[in-house]
Amino acid sequence: CLAHYQQQSVQIPTLINLACDGEQAGGIVLQLLPRTTEEEYETVDNDLFPRLKILTKTLKAEELTTLPADEILYRLYHEEDVVTAEPM
């Protein structure tokens, strides 16, 4: 339902991957954020979201429920320029 909402309402490319093993749950949301400046439009990587989506889909349910987030990010995207927000 959430993926459908993202596609229909927000219209931002989004991939949601959830898993549960009966004791723990985990998930990852991959979302292409809108560009805000002309410079970002000039340096756009049109293959970025499809590439990241393919990588994200390789994640196994067991990894989502057992690995820490930073380990998942490194395993999937170590060749990309990953930026994370500070925890709150």
N, C-alpha and C positions, 0 to 999 in steps of 0.2 A: 504493500500500500504506500509506504514512504517513497519508494523508488518511482512509483507511478505519479505520486504527487509532485516530486521533483521534476519529472519530465513534463507534466502538463501545466503546472502552475508557475514554477520558477524558471523552467526552461534552461537550466544549467546542466550540462552533462554530469551525471552522477552515477556512481556504482556503489552499491551497498552490499557488503558480504558479512553475514552473521553466522555464528555457530554456537552450539550448546552441547555439552557432553553429559548432561544430567546433573552435574554438580557446579559447573562453571559456564559462563557465557562470555563470548568475545565478539568483536566486530570491527570492521574497518569501513570508513566512508571515504571514497575518492571523488573529489569534485573539482571541476575546472572553474576557477574563479574568473569573473569578468576582468578584462584588461581595462586600465584606467588612463593610460597616457599614450601619446603618439609613439613614443620610443618603444613601448611594449608591443605596439602593433607592428613596428618595423622589425623587431627581433623575434616575432612569433614563431614557435615550433609547431607547425600544423599536425605533426605526427605525435605530439606529446601525450595527449589524452588517450588515443588508441593504444599507444605503447605501454603506458602505465596501467591501463585497463587489462591488457593481456598479462602483464606481470602480476597484477593483483589477483587475477583469477587463478593463478598457480598456488595460492595460499591454501593450505589444507586446514580443515576444521580443527584438527589437533593443535596446529600451530596457533590458531586464533585463541584457543582456550588455555594454552600453557605458556606461551612465550611473552616476555615483556614487550611493550610497544616499540621501544628503541631497537630491539633485536629484529622485530618484524620489518620495521622501516629500513634497516640496514640490509637485510636479506633480499628484500624486494627492489629497493631503489638505490643501492650503493653507487651506481654509475650516474645518478641524477643529482641535481643541486637541490637537496631537501632542506626546507626551513620549517621548523616547528615553533609553535607558540609556547610561551612560558606557562607552566602549570599555574592554576589559580586555586 
